Amino acid sequence: MSDTTNAQPYRTLAGGLTVHPVGIGCWAIGGPDSNLGLPMGWSTADDAASMRGLEAAYSLGANLFDTADVYGHGHSERLIGQLVATAPRDSVVLSSKVGYFTGTAAHAYEPHHMRHQLETTLKNLRTDHLDIYFLHNAEFGEDDRYLDRAIETLRTFQSEGLIKTIGMRGPHRFATERVNVPKEQRKDKHARFRYLFNRVQPDYLAVRFNALTPPPPAGQKDIFAFAAEHGASILVNKPLSQGLLTGKYDPADPPVFQAGDHRLRKAWFTPAALEIIDEGLRPLRERFGPSTAGLTRVALHYCLQHADNAAVLVGFTRPEQVSANLQAVGEPLSPEDIDFVRETTGRLQQQLDAAGEVFLGEKGSPQ
């Protein structure tokens, strides 16, 4: 593995884990899949291309690989395991998750099921331990009946040396909640997050964040400051908003997704939404250049310069995407650049929110 990182120094995060600031998100390489009655995979993945991408990432200095038991129901983990088998174990940082696949158990956080899933994950990844193990969601059964035992099980895994650090999701909603629960009946996800954070006391947070994410209300700390205050680190997912912030999608030639692809149910990949996004990115193209690489640099640095206690996770389905993403980082954004990005994407977010009630539906804005 390279010891240079395109002018990006490695970051030492919680638990003493030292990582390239651009980690590799491995959801997409799990391929097409479904779970909880919903498409939740990526129909554009190809195993040969995935392996070339993983190898390219490692050769360019990336060492953080993030996956989950439900990504292709083990398929993503097994692909990463092929890379791990060829590399010194201490040269990679491995992160996986449990909680979205129930199997035959009564609940995904039933302790015996959690142990079964971890043992399977370790086998898939060809390792004897994980560096980070995440609770993938905040659904612990009626009246949180599985919460205490889930926390106890994670601590047991730690004491046994099977996992080094513990993670949980930032504020979010369970995958089926937007489908099954009317908006007015949904509980405050931020209050729920704070409650669970105090109970779990995680080392890491998995947080969806990018240039389209609104700032916190006046007087409130953002999630990065909250994590730093509590000695936790953050893995940022969707820093490129799944490619939407890079301008890669042409509204005149919208992408076509096959069965098992979660983007089939995401309204912001429709031509109407892509047209709004394309126009909304125009000021960024004018300031930073029209190339996908230029917009990728802006999107990644917007996240990386937000805080030192974080790394970003960038997904891929083709090896050239990996190389382009890792090579895009380098020259930082100036404070004026960051303000310009925030103002521009803030207007875009408002346009998407306004359009959402007309043609996008609840899932309209790609935060």
Disulfide bonds with the S-S distance in Angstrom:
none
